Amino acid sequence: MKRGQQISPNKEWIRNKFLLFCVLFFYLNLPYKGHAQEKQSWWQEHSSFSGYIKYLNTNSFQDLQYIVTDNLLHNRLNFKCYLNPQFTASIEIRNRIFWGNSVQINPNYADLVADTQSIDLNWVLVDKPALVMLSKIDRLNIDYRTDRWRVTAGRQRVNWGKTLVWNPNDLFNTYNFFDYDYEEHSGSDALRIQYFTSGSNSIETAINYTDSWDENTVALKYNFSSFSYDFQVLLAKYQTDYTLGIGWEGAISTLGFKGEVSYFMPKNREDNSTLVASVALDYYFKNGVSINVSSLFNENGVKDATLFNPNQFAGFQLDPKHLMPNRWSGFIQASKAFTPALSGTFSSMYAIDLKGVFMMPQLSYSISQNWDMDITSQLFYGQQNDTIENMFNTLFLRFRWSF
Amino acid sequence: MPKQKINLWAAVFLLFSFPMLFGQTAAEIIQKADKKFRGNTSYAEFTIDIIRPKWSKQMKMKAWSKGTNYSVSVVTSPAKERGTVFLMRDKEVWNYMPTIDRKIKFPPSMMMQNWMGTDLTNDDMVKMSSIVEDYSQKIIGEEEKEGLTCWKIELTPKENAAVVWGKIIIWIDKKEYMQLQVDYYDEDGFLVNQMIASKVKHFGDKVLPSVLRVIPQDKEGQETVITYTVWKFNIEIPNSYFTSNYMNRIH
């Protein structure tokens, strides 16, 4: 889907058919799945099908002069076919229907939420002033595996992160902590080759496809275990930077100790090199409370609050070089499972140089076997005229049915 | 044959036959029970019911094990957690989450957390065998459980052993060496957890209880029930199954 492009009636018909096919495939598959317990066909034994339907209600407000209310119906279909012990084919589709105040206010809403990549696998099925419906294939790959080798080609998630919040080593699919409703994250159109030297050691290389060479990433990573630590060392061309990185997962006594450091050196020597480092400690108490404390240093980040408008914070575009717009950041998260069904998490991020604070309390409840709900709030506070003021708030209510 | 030599042979014979004449030691019984439960390798399919007074949840899992130090398990139901893998190698644990395609190493403190909302800790799942190494065992009596005569064995932690429990009492039946009940006491001597085994069944050539109930004593109406549907022993499992590189392939 190209921005602002008109969809011809014929194309629209084809796209609608495609969606109908996906929906039908899902529903036809359900009774078949149950029946298959007695006698499994080749198809049943060699494929897996899963997904969810989520409803997300979003209410955004600053003061209570007005509230912007939005709705999102979100369906995910994951399909895997284990062709033989070596080959696995995967396709995962994300279907979303938006309606509410933001859709009404913004005539280009479909473009805003489309998340377009160099290879376009987006379909805008409905683009009306009051309702937008999109479909996207965010995984489409073939995986070949032997005892020593693994080759994955196609749209996939290359997840190289080690820590919870900030991942300077995650060069392909940067994780955004704020975007809590899309944990799968967009895929990269990539070729990834892994060679397993032993049970926990491996060497891997990945390259992704983008329109221009200056936007793509080529990386080599070595994973190894030593002194009860899992390490990774990476060497990459990340867009226009040469990059060196190291990440680790281990423990200091009983305290979990994880970290990621990346050093970006621009090809253009006039630009400054940047060190981005994130270190995290976590601890699980006997009473079910867990604590995570993380910090981020971004050498090129903004040092002075007067240079940054806190209003830009929410729309900030994240990448491994700019995980936060500022230089020093801190994060703390406390979680507790009150019962197996009810758990609460409180996360707080502090952009030290900007005197900006982000808070995210979340309460999750498992209604029944496949039904879940959660209430999440995101609160932003920032410096305005020498005082810290509330900038923006969002309250989310989410229901999820998994299948 | 000189008389002295006969005496020596008699002494050797007596030395070796002593345990046979007077029964096995508590440690041997526990080792035998543990070995039976585990086999050299094992594969199991089981359901876990987490029961609370007004709420319940059922999970289904598959698990493979080799010896006492290696095991890997995968959640097959409910849908939300399907494909989640746990790998235990020696005393280290990794967790693979398919939705984000990432493996996470458990920090040591996480071992004392309840495992996936059950009444078992992660430590219970990994260190079930350490009762042989970390505790001193003593037979303290004989009792009937599930209609079978059992040895009642008391375990007390060895000095400096990093263990969770102050005392453990195990009932092992005399014929099939099945652990039919385990009572866990805290350091102050209070009964904290009880594991009761029942519904003895044939799994291949082994006779084992198919239902294990874990009941925390201080929480009314709360328990975790593990029901084995498939249990195979001494089957061929490649070593690669128990490596972190293989985790995303387990299904």
Interface residues (C-beta under 8 A of the other chain):
Chain A: S48 S50 Y52 Y82 R145 D147 Q156 R157 N159 G161 E183 E184 H185 Q194 F196 S198 G199 S200 S202 S228 D230 E249 G250 A251 S253 T254 L255 G256 F257 D282 Y283 Y284 F285 K286 G288 S290 A337 T339 P340 A341 S366 Q369 N370 D372 R400 S402 F403
Chain B: I50 R52 W55 K57 Q58 P78 A79 K80 R82 G83 E92 T99 I100 D101 R102 I104 K105 F106 P107 P108 S109 M110 M112 Q113 N114 G117 T118 N239 S240 F242 T243 S244 N245 Y246 R249 H251
